[in-house]
Amino acid sequence: TGSGVEEGMNFLLVNITDTGEGIPAEELPFIFDPYRQAAGSSQKNKGVGLGLTIVKRIVAAHGGNVNVRSQIGVGSTFTVILPASAVRETADVA
Protein backbone atom coordinates (compact mmCIF):
# COMPACT_ATOMS: atom_id res chain seq x y z
CA THR A 1 0.00 0.00 0.00
CA GLY A 2 1.26 3.46 -0.91
CA SER A 3 2.04 6.35 1.39
CA GLY A 4 2.00 10.13 1.06
CA VAL A 5 0.20 11.18 -2.12
CA GLU A 6 -0.26 7.48 -2.96
CA GLU A 7 -1.82 6.58 0.41
CA GLY A 8 -4.50 3.95 0.08
CA MET A 9 -3.33 2.82 -3.37
CA ASN A 10 -2.18 -0.76 -3.91
CA PHE A 11 0.83 -1.67 -6.01
CA LEU A 12 2.27 -4.76 -7.64
CA LEU A 13 6.01 -4.99 -7.03
CA VAL A 14 8.18 -7.35 -9.07
CA ASN A 15 11.92 -7.77 -8.41
CA ILE A 16 14.18 -9.30 -11.07
CA THR A 17 17.65 -10.12 -9.76
CA ASP A 18 20.69 -11.40 -11.59
CA THR A 19 24.14 -12.40 -10.47
CA GLY A 20 25.92 -10.80 -13.42
CA GLU A 21 28.85 -8.44 -13.40
CA GLY A 22 26.82 -5.50 -12.08
CA ILE A 23 26.45 -1.98 -13.46
CA PRO A 24 28.91 0.77 -12.49
CA ALA A 25 27.29 3.45 -10.30
CA GLU A 26 28.21 6.19 -12.77
CA GLU A 27 26.28 4.35 -15.52
CA LEU A 28 23.05 3.81 -13.54
CA PRO A 29 21.45 7.20 -14.35
CA PHE A 30 21.74 6.41 -18.07
CA ILE A 31 20.81 2.73 -18.42
CA PHE A 32 17.25 3.48 -19.55
CA ASP A 33 18.49 5.81 -22.33
CA PRO A 34 18.01 4.40 -25.85
CA TYR A 35 21.08 2.75 -27.41
CA ARG A 36 22.99 2.96 -24.12
CA GLN A 37 25.13 0.08 -22.91
CA ALA A 38 27.33 0.07 -19.82
CA ALA A 39 30.95 0.96 -20.58
CA GLY A 40 33.27 -2.00 -20.22
CA SER A 41 30.44 -4.54 -20.20
CA SER A 42 31.40 -8.02 -21.34
CA GLN A 43 27.94 -8.14 -22.97
CA LYS A 44 28.78 -5.17 -25.22
CA ASN A 45 27.58 -5.63 -28.79
CA LYS A 46 25.17 -8.43 -27.82
CA GLY A 47 22.27 -6.04 -28.33
CA VAL A 48 21.49 -2.53 -29.46
CA GLY A 49 20.67 -1.04 -26.07
CA LEU A 50 16.90 -0.77 -26.46
CA GLY A 51 15.61 -3.43 -24.07
CA LEU A 52 15.55 -1.38 -20.87
CA THR A 53 14.20 1.66 -22.73
CA ILE A 54 11.29 -0.42 -24.03
CA VAL A 55 10.61 -1.91 -20.58
CA LYS A 56 10.63 1.55 -18.97
CA ARG A 57 8.18 2.93 -21.57
CA ILE A 58 5.77 -0.02 -21.31
CA VAL A 59 5.73 0.17 -17.51
CA ALA A 60 5.27 3.97 -17.62
CA ALA A 61 2.35 3.56 -20.04
CA HIS A 62 0.66 1.51 -17.31
CA GLY A 63 1.31 4.17 -14.67
CA GLY A 64 4.30 2.42 -13.12
CA ASN A 65 8.02 2.82 -12.73
CA VAL A 66 11.22 0.76 -13.00
CA ASN A 67 14.14 1.15 -10.59
CA VAL A 68 17.52 -0.53 -10.44
CA ARG A 69 20.07 -1.28 -7.73
CA SER A 70 23.40 -2.75 -8.70
CA GLN A 71 26.76 -3.66 -7.26
CA ILE A 72 29.86 -4.49 -9.29
CA GLY A 73 30.80 -8.15 -8.96
CA VAL A 74 27.48 -9.01 -7.27
CA GLY A 75 24.71 -8.27 -9.79
CA SER A 76 21.63 -6.11 -10.24
CA THR A 77 18.03 -5.99 -9.08
CA PHE A 78 15.40 -4.31 -11.23
CA THR A 79 12.15 -3.43 -9.50
CA VAL A 80 8.95 -2.94 -11.51
CA ILE A 81 6.20 -1.08 -9.63
CA LEU A 82 2.70 -1.00 -11.12
CA PRO A 83 -0.51 0.41 -9.66
CA ALA A 84 -2.76 -2.55 -8.84
CA SER A 85 -5.62 -0.92 -10.75
CA ALA A 86 -3.53 -0.94 -13.95
CA VAL A 87 -2.74 -4.63 -13.39
CA ARG A 88 -6.45 -5.47 -13.01
CA GLU A 89 -7.43 -3.47 -16.12
CA THR A 90 -4.75 -5.19 -18.21
CA ALA A 91 -5.78 -8.64 -16.91
CA ASP A 92 -9.40 -7.93 -17.85
CA VAL A 93 -8.38 -7.17 -21.45
CA ALA A 94 -6.38 -10.38 -21.92
C-alpha atoms as an extended CHARMM CRD file, in Angstrom:
* protein
*
        94  EXT
         1         1  THR       CA              0.0000000000        0.0000000000        0.0000000000  PROA      1               0.0000000000
         2         2  GLY       CA              1.2640000000        3.4560000000       -0.9060000000  PROA      2               0.0000000000
         3         3  SER       CA              2.0370000000        6.3530000000        1.3910000000  PROA      3               0.0000000000
         4         4  GLY       CA              1.9970000000       10.1290000000        1.0580000000  PROA      4               0.0000000000
         5         5  VAL       CA              0.1980000000       11.1820000000       -2.1210000000  PROA      5               0.0000000000
         6         6  GLU       CA             -0.2640000000        7.4810000000       -2.9590000000  PROA      6               0.0000000000
         7         7  GLU       CA             -1.8200000000        6.5830000000        0.4070000000  PROA      7               0.0000000000
         8         8  GLY       CA             -4.5040000000        3.9450000000        0.0830000000  PROA      8               0.0000000000
         9         9  MET       CA             -3.3320000000        2.8170000000       -3.3710000000  PROA      9               0.0000000000
        10        10  ASN       CA             -2.1850000000       -0.7630000000       -3.9100000000  PROA      10              0.0000000000
        11        11  PHE       CA              0.8340000000       -1.6750000000       -6.0100000000  PROA      11              0.0000000000
        12        12  LEU       CA              2.2690000000       -4.7590000000       -7.6430000000  PROA      12              0.0000000000
        13        13  LEU       CA              6.0070000000       -4.9930000000       -7.0300000000  PROA      13              0.0000000000
        14        14  VAL       CA              8.1850000000       -7.3550000000       -9.0710000000  PROA      14              0.0000000000
        15        15  ASN       CA             11.9240000000       -7.7730000000       -8.4140000000  PROA      15              0.0000000000
        16        16  ILE       CA             14.1760000000       -9.3020000000      -11.0690000000  PROA      16              0.0000000000
        17        17  THR       CA             17.6510000000      -10.1170000000       -9.7600000000  PROA      17              0.0000000000
        18        18  ASP       CA             20.6930000000      -11.4010000000      -11.5940000000  PROA      18              0.0000000000
        19        19  THR       CA             24.1430000000      -12.4030000000      -10.4710000000  PROA      19              0.0000000000
        20        20  GLY       CA             25.9190000000      -10.8040000000      -13.4230000000  PROA      20              0.0000000000
        21        21  GLU       CA             28.8550000000       -8.4350000000      -13.4020000000  PROA      21              0.0000000000
        22        22  GLY       CA             26.8160000000       -5.5010000000      -12.0750000000  PROA      22              0.0000000000
        23        23  ILE       CA             26.4530000000       -1.9800000000      -13.4600000000  PROA      23              0.0000000000
        24        24  PRO       CA             28.9120000000        0.7720000000      -12.4890000000  PROA      24              0.0000000000
        25        25  ALA       CA             27.2860000000        3.4500000000      -10.3020000000  PROA      25              0.0000000000
        26        26  GLU       CA             28.2150000000        6.1890000000      -12.7740000000  PROA      26              0.0000000000
        27        27  GLU       CA             26.2820000000        4.3470000000      -15.5180000000  PROA      27              0.0000000000
        28        28  LEU       CA             23.0470000000        3.8130000000      -13.5380000000  PROA      28              0.0000000000
        29        29  PRO       CA             21.4540000000        7.2040000000      -14.3490000000  PROA      29              0.0000000000
        30        30  PHE       CA             21.7360000000        6.4110000000      -18.0670000000  PROA      30              0.0000000000
        31        31  ILE       CA             20.8140000000        2.7270000000      -18.4210000000  PROA      31              0.0000000000
        32        32  PHE       CA             17.2550000000        3.4800000000      -19.5490000000  PROA      32              0.0000000000
        33        33  ASP       CA             18.4860000000        5.8060000000      -22.3280000000  PROA      33              0.0000000000
        34        34  PRO       CA             18.0130000000        4.4050000000      -25.8530000000  PROA      34              0.0000000000
        35        35  TYR       CA             21.0820000000        2.7520000000      -27.4070000000  PROA      35              0.0000000000
        36        36  ARG       CA             22.9920000000        2.9590000000      -24.1210000000  PROA      36              0.0000000000
        37        37  GLN       CA             25.1350000000        0.0770000000      -22.9100000000  PROA      37              0.0000000000
        38        38  ALA       CA             27.3310000000        0.0690000000      -19.8240000000  PROA      38              0.0000000000
        39        39  ALA       CA             30.9500000000        0.9590000000      -20.5830000000  PROA      39              0.0000000000
        40        40  GLY       CA             33.2680000000       -2.0040000000      -20.2180000000  PROA      40              0.0000000000
        41        41  SER       CA             30.4440000000       -4.5400000000      -20.2020000000  PROA      41              0.0000000000
        42        42  SER       CA             31.4020000000       -8.0210000000      -21.3420000000  PROA      42              0.0000000000
        43        43  GLN       CA             27.9380000000       -8.1400000000      -22.9650000000  PROA      43              0.0000000000
        44        44  LYS       CA             28.7800000000       -5.1730000000      -25.2220000000  PROA      44              0.0000000000
        45        45  ASN       CA             27.5810000000       -5.6280000000      -28.7940000000  PROA      45              0.0000000000
        46        46  LYS       CA             25.1700000000       -8.4330000000      -27.8180000000  PROA      46              0.0000000000
        47        47  GLY       CA             22.2660000000       -6.0400000000      -28.3260000000  PROA      47              0.0000000000
        48        48  VAL       CA             21.4900000000       -2.5350000000      -29.4550000000  PROA      48              0.0000000000
        49        49  GLY       CA             20.6720000000       -1.0430000000      -26.0670000000  PROA      49              0.0000000000
        50        50  LEU       CA             16.9050000000       -0.7660000000      -26.4630000000  PROA      50              0.0000000000
        51        51  GLY       CA             15.6080000000       -3.4350000000      -24.0720000000  PROA      51              0.0000000000
        52        52  LEU       CA             15.5510000000       -1.3770000000      -20.8690000000  PROA      52              0.0000000000
        53        53  THR       CA             14.1980000000        1.6610000000      -22.7340000000  PROA      53              0.0000000000
        54        54  ILE       CA             11.2870000000       -0.4210000000      -24.0270000000  PROA      54              0.0000000000
        55        55  VAL       CA             10.6070000000       -1.9060000000      -20.5800000000  PROA      55              0.0000000000
        56        56  LYS       CA             10.6270000000        1.5510000000      -18.9710000000  PROA      56              0.0000000000
        57        57  ARG       CA              8.1840000000        2.9250000000      -21.5650000000  PROA      57              0.0000000000
        58        58  ILE       CA              5.7650000000       -0.0160000000      -21.3110000000  PROA      58              0.0000000000
        59        59  VAL       CA              5.7320000000        0.1680000000      -17.5150000000  PROA      59              0.0000000000
        60        60  ALA       CA              5.2740000000        3.9720000000      -17.6190000000  PROA      60              0.0000000000
        61        61  ALA       CA              2.3470000000        3.5560000000      -20.0420000000  PROA      61              0.0000000000
        62        62  HSD       CA              0.6620000000        1.5070000000      -17.3080000000  PROA      62              0.0000000000
        63        63  GLY       CA              1.3140000000        4.1730000000      -14.6730000000  PROA      63              0.0000000000
        64        64  GLY       CA              4.3050000000        2.4220000000      -13.1220000000  PROA      64              0.0000000000
        65        65  ASN       CA              8.0200000000        2.8150000000      -12.7300000000  PROA      65              0.0000000000
        66        66  VAL       CA             11.2180000000        0.7570000000      -12.9970000000  PROA      66              0.0000000000
        67        67  ASN       CA             14.1400000000        1.1480000000      -10.5900000000  PROA      67              0.0000000000
        68        68  VAL       CA             17.5190000000       -0.5280000000      -10.4370000000  PROA      68              0.0000000000
        69        69  ARG       CA             20.0700000000       -1.2850000000       -7.7340000000  PROA      69              0.0000000000
        70        70  SER       CA             23.4040000000       -2.7470000000       -8.7010000000  PROA      70              0.0000000000
        71        71  GLN       CA             26.7620000000       -3.6590000000       -7.2620000000  PROA      71              0.0000000000
        72        72  ILE       CA             29.8640000000       -4.4910000000       -9.2870000000  PROA      72              0.0000000000
        73        73  GLY       CA             30.7960000000       -8.1540000000       -8.9590000000  PROA      73              0.0000000000
        74        74  VAL       CA             27.4800000000       -9.0130000000       -7.2710000000  PROA      74              0.0000000000
        75        75  GLY       CA             24.7130000000       -8.2680000000       -9.7850000000  PROA      75              0.0000000000
        76        76  SER       CA             21.6330000000       -6.1050000000      -10.2440000000  PROA      76              0.0000000000
        77        77  THR       CA             18.0310000000       -5.9860000000       -9.0820000000  PROA      77              0.0000000000
        78        78  PHE       CA             15.4040000000       -4.3100000000      -11.2340000000  PROA      78              0.0000000000
        79        79  THR       CA             12.1450000000       -3.4260000000       -9.4970000000  PROA      79              0.0000000000
        80        80  VAL       CA              8.9510000000       -2.9380000000      -11.5130000000  PROA      80              0.0000000000
        81        81  ILE       CA              6.2040000000       -1.0820000000       -9.6280000000  PROA      81              0.0000000000
        82        82  LEU       CA              2.6980000000       -0.9970000000      -11.1220000000  PROA      82              0.0000000000
        83        83  PRO       CA             -0.5110000000        0.4090000000       -9.6620000000  PROA      83              0.0000000000
        84        84  ALA       CA             -2.7560000000       -2.5540000000       -8.8440000000  PROA      84              0.0000000000
        85        85  SER       CA             -5.6250000000       -0.9190000000      -10.7500000000  PROA      85              0.0000000000
        86        86  ALA       CA             -3.5350000000       -0.9400000000      -13.9470000000  PROA      86              0.0000000000
        87        87  VAL       CA             -2.7420000000       -4.6280000000      -13.3900000000  PROA      87              0.0000000000
        88        88  ARG       CA             -6.4480000000       -5.4740000000      -13.0130000000  PROA      88              0.0000000000
        89        89  GLU       CA             -7.4250000000       -3.4680000000      -16.1180000000  PROA      89              0.0000000000
        90        90  THR       CA             -4.7450000000       -5.1950000000      -18.2060000000  PROA      90              0.0000000000
        91        91  ALA       CA             -5.7760000000       -8.6400000000      -16.9140000000  PROA      91              0.0000000000
        92        92  ASP       CA             -9.3960000000       -7.9340000000      -17.8530000000  PROA      92              0.0000000000
        93        93  VAL       CA             -8.3850000000       -7.1700000000      -21.4500000000  PROA      93              0.0000000000
        94        94  ALA       CA             -6.3850000000      -10.3830000000      -21.9180000000  PROA      94              0.0000000000
